[in-house]
Amino acid sequence: MDRRTLLRATVVGVGGAAFSGALWGQAFGAVAQPGPSPYGDLRAADANGVELPAGFTSRVIARSGQRVAGYTWHPAPDGGACFPDGSGWIYVSNSEVPLVGGASAVRFAADGSITSAYRILSRSNVNCAGGATPWGTWLSCEEVPLGRVFETWPAGGRSAEERTRMGRFKHEAAACDPVRQVVYLTEDEGDGCFYRFLPDTWGDLRTGRLQVLCAPAAQVTGPVTWQDIPDRDGFPIATRKQVSAAKHFDGGEGCWYDRGVCYFTTKGDNRVWAYDAAASSLDLAYDDSLVTGGTAPLTGVDNITGAPTSRDLFVAEDGGNMEINVITGEGVVAPFLRLPGQSSSEITGPAFSPDGSRLYFSSQRGTSGSSAGTGGITYEVTGPFRVRP
């Protein structure tokens, strides 16, 4: 029995997902399947080389090595997030390059015009993804062995600070759960783990406990437990190898929390997982091996975000055919945008403006495909994103 057949039998046998959280609140009982996009088909590429549905427009807000509001935009733009800023907002973006990675920010006025750009983190190493906190900071994560988490301040005016109590490992993304007062963390290793950090005081990430999700190796649905990591510094024994009951995931990537569910992606098997925090249960939201009709639209699964006006998920591809796909609350997965002619790049840093009217993302290597990330392009998409109660 091949992997596709085995997984389908496993998921059907347990009755599929039964989540109380955001995406599966409407009796969705199986992994997402291809279907018509709520936004319609993609149209021919616009002047910026972006294929979008009718009614949507794009603009380029920054290019690596070029000036934006007097500031030279960083190479290899990666994970990002948006933050309210008075009547405007700020978009932050990591730089996934060695030794001098860090993160930068672009500030927007209420009308969407760019007012400034600046550095918020310097002299860190291969800053890949991260996550926003409820108190308005950006967690920038290093994707290297013994990597660190840095807490940064998007508006500037305060130096970034290491948060090494959150574990030293090959970090990818982070997502905060304000109800249970924990931070979920993914690990970009072929046998990586899924972690949560429990700070001693919510809002202060300097001290706390690091735990790892535990479940049988073959389990894709069902209850899970958590165990403390004995040595969060990960040396000489890596954090992912310290707890024998830990469940391992094939290349942890993006991470997004919404109303009781933490969604995270694994690139090695093209999956979007869903952890129901209230039930302490794990399930699959999407798996390309479980697509039952036609070709899987979403491959190269990577960064993930949610639309604040609809709670749909938007999942970026590293590879695939350079798309951001939408996964709706009704369990439909479909392309939302595509970047033709950029097959040597990856889409990174998807994030919505606070009002949900604009989507930001980057093509890490752009049309050049340069491994140094010097061709990076950061985009904004504006249009009629749907609104659901």
matplotlib code that plots the C-alpha trace (Angstrom):
import matplotlib.pyplot as plt

x = [0.0, 1.5, 1.6, -1.4, -3.6, -2.5, -3.0, -6.4, -7.5, -6.2, -8.0, -11.2, -11.0, -11.0, -13.7, -11.5, -11.2, -13.6, -12.2, -13.8, -11.5, -11.5, -11.2, -13.2, -16.0, -18.4, -18.5, -15.5, -14.7, -11.7, -8.5, -9.0, -9.6, -9.2, -12.2, -13.3, -11.6, -13.9, -12.0, -12.3, -9.6, -6.3, -5.9, -2.9, 0.2, 0.0, 2.8, 4.5, 4.5, 1.8, -1.2, -4.2, -8.0, -10.2, -10.5, -7.0, -4.0, -0.3, 2.5, 6.2, 7.1, 10.7, 13.6, 16.7, 19.7, 17.5, 16.3, 12.9, 12.2, 15.9, 16.7, 18.4, 16.2, 17.8, 18.6, 16.6, 13.4, 11.7, 9.1, 7.0, 4.1, 2.0, 1.5, -0.9, 0.9, -1.4, -3.7, -1.2, 0.7, 4.2, 5.3, 8.4, 10.5, 13.4, 16.6, 17.6, 21.3, 24.3, 25.8, 24.2, 20.6, 18.4, 15.1, 13.8, 10.5, 8.4, 6.0, 2.8, 0.5, -3.3, -3.6, -1.0, 1.9, 5.3, 6.6, 9.9, 11.9, 14.6, 16.5, 15.0, 17.5, 21.2, 24.0, 22.0, 22.2, 19.9, 16.7, 14.0, 10.5, 9.1, 5.8, 4.0, 3.1, -0.1, 1.9, 3.1, 6.6, 8.1, 9.9, 12.6, 14.0, 17.4, 17.3, 20.6, 21.7, 21.5, 19.6, 18.1, 14.9, 15.1, 12.3, 12.2, 10.2, 8.6, 8.3, 12.0, 13.4, 14.5, 17.2, 16.3, 16.8, 17.7, 15.1, 17.3, 15.1, 12.8, 15.3, 18.4, 17.6, 17.0, 14.1, 11.5, 8.2, 6.4, 2.7, 1.3, -1.7, -3.0, -5.6, -3.2, -0.4, 2.1, 4.2, 4.3, 7.5, 8.4, 11.8, 13.2, 14.8, 13.9, 13.2, 12.2, 9.7, 6.9, 7.4, 5.7, 7.2, 5.4, 6.7, 6.7, 4.8, 2.8, 4.2, 7.8, 9.7, 12.9, 12.1, 9.8, 9.6, 10.2, 8.1, 7.8, 4.7, 4.6, 2.7, 3.3, 5.5, 2.8, 0.0, -1.6, -4.9, -5.7, -4.7, -1.2, 0.8, 3.6, 6.9, 9.5, 12.8, 15.6, 18.2, 16.8, 20.4, 20.5, 24.2, 25.6, 22.3, 19.9, 16.5, 14.7, 16.6, 16.1, 12.6, 12.1, 8.3, 8.6, 6.8, 9.0, 7.9, 9.4, 10.7, 8.6, 7.9, 5.1, 3.0, -0.3, -2.7, -6.4, -9.1, -8.0, -6.2, -2.5, -1.8, 1.7, 3.3, 5.8, 7.6, 9.0, 5.5, 3.5, 1.2, -0.7, -1.3, -3.9, -3.3, -6.5, -5.2, -8.4, -8.6, -4.8, -5.4, -3.6, -5.0, -4.4, -5.8, -4.2, -2.0, -1.1, -1.2, -4.8, -6.1, -8.7, -9.5, -6.9, -3.5, -2.7, -2.8, -0.5, 3.0, 6.3, 4.2, 6.0, 4.9, 1.3, -0.9, -4.6, -7.0, -8.4, -11.7, -12.5, -10.2, -9.2, -5.6, -3.1, -0.2, 2.9, 5.0, 8.7, 8.9, 5.7, 4.6, 5.2, 1.7, 0.0, -3.0, -6.1, -7.6, -11.2, -13.3, -15.3, -12.3, -11.4, -7.8, -7.2, -4.6, -4.9, -1.9, 1.0, 4.5, 5.3, 9.0, 10.3, 10.8, 14.2, 12.7, 10.2, 7.3, 7.9, 6.4, 2.7, 0.9, -2.2, -2.5, -4.4, -7.7, -7.3, -7.4, -3.8, -1.6, 2.1, 4.7, 8.1, 9.7, 13.0, 15.2, 12.9, 13.4, 17.2, 17.1, 20.3, 21.2, 22.4, 18.9, 20.0, 17.0, 14.4, 11.1, 8.5, 4.9, 1.6, -1.8, -4.9, -8.5, -11.8, -10.7, -13.9, -15.5, -17.2, -18.6]
y = [0.0, 3.4, 6.4, 8.1, 5.0, 4.4, 8.0, 8.2, 5.0, 6.3, 9.7, 8.2, 5.5, 8.1, 10.2, 13.2, 16.4, 17.6, 21.0, 23.5, 26.2, 28.7, 26.8, 23.7, 25.3, 24.6, 20.8, 20.4, 16.7, 15.9, 17.4, 20.3, 19.4, 21.3, 23.4, 26.7, 29.6, 32.1, 34.7, 33.1, 32.1, 33.8, 36.3, 37.0, 38.5, 42.2, 44.8, 43.5, 39.9, 38.8, 36.6, 37.6, 37.2, 39.9, 43.0, 42.7, 44.8, 44.6, 46.9, 46.4, 48.1, 47.1, 45.4, 44.0, 46.3, 49.3, 52.2, 52.4, 55.7, 56.3, 52.9, 50.0, 47.0, 43.8, 40.7, 37.4, 38.8, 36.0, 35.8, 38.9, 40.3, 43.5, 45.7, 48.7, 52.0, 54.9, 55.4, 53.4, 50.1, 48.6, 45.5, 43.8, 41.3, 39.0, 38.6, 35.0, 35.5, 34.3, 36.4, 39.8, 38.6, 40.6, 42.2, 45.5, 47.4, 49.5, 52.1, 53.0, 56.0, 55.5, 55.9, 53.2, 55.5, 54.6, 57.0, 55.3, 52.1, 51.1, 48.2, 46.6, 43.8, 43.5, 41.0, 37.8, 34.7, 33.4, 34.9, 32.9, 33.2, 34.2, 35.5, 38.5, 38.8, 40.1, 42.9, 44.2, 42.8, 40.6, 37.3, 36.9, 33.3, 32.0, 28.9, 27.5, 24.8, 26.3, 29.2, 31.9, 33.8, 37.6, 39.8, 43.0, 46.3, 47.1, 50.8, 51.0, 53.0, 49.9, 47.3, 43.7, 41.2, 37.5, 35.2, 32.1, 30.5, 29.7, 27.1, 26.8, 24.9, 25.4, 27.7, 28.5, 30.1, 31.1, 31.8, 33.1, 31.5, 34.3, 32.0, 29.4, 31.9, 29.9, 30.4, 27.6, 27.0, 25.0, 23.4, 23.1, 19.7, 16.5, 15.1, 18.3, 18.8, 21.1, 23.0, 25.4, 27.9, 28.7, 32.0, 32.5, 35.8, 36.3, 39.2, 38.5, 35.9, 36.1, 33.1, 30.0, 26.4, 24.8, 21.7, 19.3, 17.7, 14.0, 11.3, 8.0, 8.4, 7.4, 9.4, 12.0, 12.5, 12.2, 13.3, 14.4, 15.3, 17.7, 17.1, 19.5, 19.8, 19.0, 21.2, 24.0, 25.0, 21.9, 21.1, 18.5, 16.8, 18.6, 19.5, 17.3, 14.2, 14.7, 13.4, 9.8, 10.3, 13.4, 13.3, 14.3, 16.3, 16.5, 20.0, 22.4, 25.7, 28.3, 28.6, 30.5, 30.6, 31.5, 31.0, 27.9, 26.2, 26.4, 25.6, 24.7, 23.4, 20.7, 21.0, 17.5, 15.9, 19.0, 19.1, 21.7, 20.4, 21.7, 21.5, 22.0, 23.6, 23.2, 19.4, 18.9, 17.0, 16.9, 16.6, 17.3, 20.4, 19.6, 16.9, 16.7, 12.9, 13.0, 15.0, 12.8, 14.6, 15.8, 17.3, 18.8, 22.6, 23.2, 21.9, 23.2, 24.1, 26.9, 30.1, 30.5, 33.3, 33.9, 36.6, 38.7, 39.3, 35.8, 33.5, 31.7, 30.4, 31.6, 29.3, 30.2, 27.9, 27.3, 25.7, 24.2, 26.7, 29.8, 30.3, 31.5, 29.1, 29.9, 27.2, 28.2, 27.4, 25.2, 23.0, 24.2, 24.7, 26.9, 29.2, 32.9, 34.3, 33.1, 34.4, 33.0, 33.1, 32.9, 29.2, 29.6, 31.6, 31.0, 33.0, 34.2, 36.5, 36.6, 38.9, 41.0, 44.7, 45.1, 45.8, 42.8, 44.9, 44.4, 41.3, 41.6, 38.9, 38.6, 36.6, 35.8, 35.6, 37.2, 36.7, 36.5, 33.4, 34.5, 32.3, 35.4, 36.8, 40.0, 39.8, 39.8, 41.6, 42.5, 43.0, 44.4, 43.0, 45.1, 44.0, 42.7, 40.1, 38.4, 39.2, 36.4, 36.6]
z = [0.0, -1.1, 1.2, -0.5, -0.1, 3.5, 4.6, 3.0, 4.8, 8.1, 7.8, 6.7, 9.3, 12.2, 10.6, 9.7, 11.6, 14.3, 15.3, 17.6, 16.2, 13.3, 10.1, 10.9, 12.9, 10.0, 10.2, 7.8, 8.1, 5.8, 4.5, 2.0, -1.6, -4.9, -5.9, -7.3, -5.7, -4.0, -5.9, -9.4, -11.9, -12.2, -15.0, -17.2, -15.4, -14.7, -15.3, -12.1, -13.3, -10.9, -11.9, -9.8, -9.8, -11.3, -9.1, -7.5, -8.3, -7.3, -6.7, -5.8, -2.6, -2.3, -4.2, -2.6, -2.9, -4.0, -2.0, -0.4, 1.4, 1.6, 3.0, 1.1, 1.2, 2.5, 0.4, 0.6, 2.1, 4.1, 6.9, 7.6, 9.5, 9.7, 12.8, 13.4, 13.7, 14.5, 11.4, 9.3, 9.7, 9.5, 7.5, 8.8, 6.8, 7.7, 5.7, 5.2, 4.7, 6.8, 9.6, 8.6, 8.2, 10.6, 9.7, 8.3, 8.4, 6.0, 7.5, 5.7, 6.1, 6.2, 2.4, 1.8, 0.9, 2.2, 4.8, 5.9, 6.0, 8.4, 10.1, 13.3, 13.8, 12.8, 13.0, 13.3, 11.2, 8.4, 9.7, 8.1, 9.6, 12.9, 14.3, 15.8, 19.5, 20.9, 22.5, 19.2, 18.8, 16.0, 16.9, 14.3, 14.1, 13.0, 10.7, 11.7, 14.2, 17.7, 16.2, 18.4, 18.6, 18.7, 19.9, 17.9, 18.0, 14.6, 15.2, 16.1, 19.0, 21.0, 20.2, 19.5, 22.4, 22.4, 23.8, 24.2, 26.8, 23.8, 22.7, 20.6, 17.4, 13.7, 14.2, 11.5, 12.6, 15.8, 16.6, 19.9, 21.7, 24.0, 25.6, 26.9, 27.0, 25.0, 21.9, 19.3, 17.4, 14.3, 13.5, 9.9, 10.1, 8.3, 11.8, 13.4, 16.2, 17.1, 20.3, 22.7, 25.0, 28.3, 29.7, 33.4, 32.8, 29.7, 27.7, 29.0, 27.0, 29.0, 31.2, 31.0, 30.0, 26.5, 25.7, 22.7, 21.3, 21.8, 19.9, 18.1, 15.0, 12.5, 14.0, 11.9, 13.9, 17.5, 21.0, 21.8, 25.0, 25.8, 27.7, 29.0, 27.0, 29.6, 28.0, 25.8, 24.8, 22.6, 23.2, 23.1, 22.4, 20.0, 21.5, 19.0, 20.3, 24.0, 24.5, 23.2, 22.9, 20.8, 17.4, 14.4, 11.4, 8.0, 7.7, 9.8, 8.1, 8.6, 11.8, 12.4, 15.3, 15.0, 17.6, 19.3, 16.4, 15.5, 11.9, 10.8, 7.6, 6.7, 3.4, 3.2, 2.8, 1.7, 4.7, 6.6, 10.2, 12.6, 16.4, 18.3, 21.5, 23.5, 22.8, 22.7, 19.4, 16.1, 12.6, 8.9, 7.2, 3.9, 2.4, -1.3, -1.0, 0.0, -3.0, -4.5, -7.7, -10.2, -9.5, -6.1, -6.5, -3.4, -3.3, -1.8, 1.3, 3.2, 4.9, 6.1, 7.3, 7.9, 6.5, 9.3, 7.5, 6.5, 8.5, 5.3, 5.3, 2.7, 2.1, 0.1, -2.0, -2.0, -5.4, -6.8, -9.4, -7.3, -5.9, -2.8, -2.3, -0.3, 2.0, 2.8, 5.8, 3.6, 2.9, -0.6, -1.7, -4.8, -6.2, -5.2, -7.0, -9.1, -10.1, -13.5, -14.6, -11.0, -10.7, -9.0, -6.2, -3.4, -2.0, 1.6, 4.3, 3.5, 5.9, 5.8, 6.8, 10.0, 8.2, 5.9, 2.7, 1.6, 1.4, 1.5, 0.5, -1.1, -3.9, -2.1, -5.2, -7.8, -11.5, -11.1, -9.0, -7.3, -4.4, -2.6, -2.7, -4.4, -6.7, -3.9, -4.6, -2.0, -3.2, -2.0, -3.3, -2.9, -3.7, -2.5, 0.1, 1.2, 4.6, 6.6, 10.1]

ax = plt.figure().add_subplot(projection="3d")
ax.plot(x, y, z, "-o")
ax.set_aspect("equal")
plt.show()
